[in-house]
Amino acid sequence: MNAPVINVELQWYKIRLDYSYWYIGQEVAVVAFGTLSNTFMFLILVGICHVSQKYIFCFPVSFCKFIAWYGLATVFDFFLISVIDFASQDWKGDLFKLYLYYS
């Protein structure tokens, strides 16, 4: 995307990346990539679980629970981001990036 990261701030509940961007397409792509990568990773994990159950006939229960919780977090990702941004009053968070771009 050619949008280099210029600052990284680690907090206990989120990681804030400041990157330089030049047009709206890059901003939309960077915000959408997080959601799409979580969904893709969840599908890979479900696929591994399915193939393991089908051909090896076993898969650790703890990993199945991890995949289920990861999937739940992926589905509610937008809600969780909203709660974190509102609770921390971070008006430059992911929830408000496009709004701030247009304002």
N, C-alpha and C positions, 0 to 999 in steps of 0.2 A: 504493500500500500504506500510505501515511501513516506511514512509518517513516523519519524524517529521519536523515541521516548526521551524526554529531556529531564524528567524528575520522577523518582519513585519514593512514595511515602508508605511505610508499613504501619498499620494500626492493628489492634487485636481483633477487630471485626471486619476489616476490609483492607484492600491494597489499592492505593490511589496512584494511578499512572497519569502523568501529564505528558502529553505528546504534542508535537507541532503538526498542525494540519492546515491545508490551504483551501479546500473547498468542501462543500456539503457531502459529496459522494464519499470522501474518505471518512468523514465523521459518522455517517450512517453505516458504512462498512465496518468500522471499528466497534461500534456499539452492537451491531447485529452479529458480528463474529463470535462474541461471547456466548450468546444464546445458542447459536448454531453449533458451536464447538461442544457445549454441554450436551445438547441433544445427540450429536454424533457420537460422543463418548458413551452416552447411555446406551445407544443402539449397539455399539461394539460390545459392551459388557453383557447386554442381554443376549447377543449372538453367541458369545463365548459360553455363557451359561446354558443356552439351548443346545449347542453342539456337544458340550460336555455331558449333559443329561441324556442326549440321544445316542451317543456313541460309546461313552465310557460308563454310563449309568450311575454316575455319582458326581456331586459337586458340593463343596463344603457349605453347610448351612449359614455360617457366619458371612461368607461371601455373597450368598443369596440375599441376606438381610441388608448388607452394604449396598448391593445393586438396587434393592427396593427403595432404600432411603435416598440414594443418589437420584433415582428416578423421581421421587416425590419432590426433592429439592429442585430438580430440573423443571418440573411442571410448575412449581410455585416460585420460580426464579424472579419473575417480574414483581410478584407480591413481596417477596423478601427484600428485593432491592428498594422497593417503595417504602417499606417499613424502616429500613436502615437509613435511607436518605431523609425521611421525615423525622425520625427520632433523633438523628444527629444534626438536624437542620443544615444539611449539606446541600446548598442550593446550586452547587456546581457538580453534583453527583450524576450518575448515569441517567437517572429519571428525568433530569431537567436539561440535558445537553442540547437536544434539538430546540427546545424552547428558548434557551439562552442564545443559541446561534441566530434564531430569527428575531429575537428582541434586540 
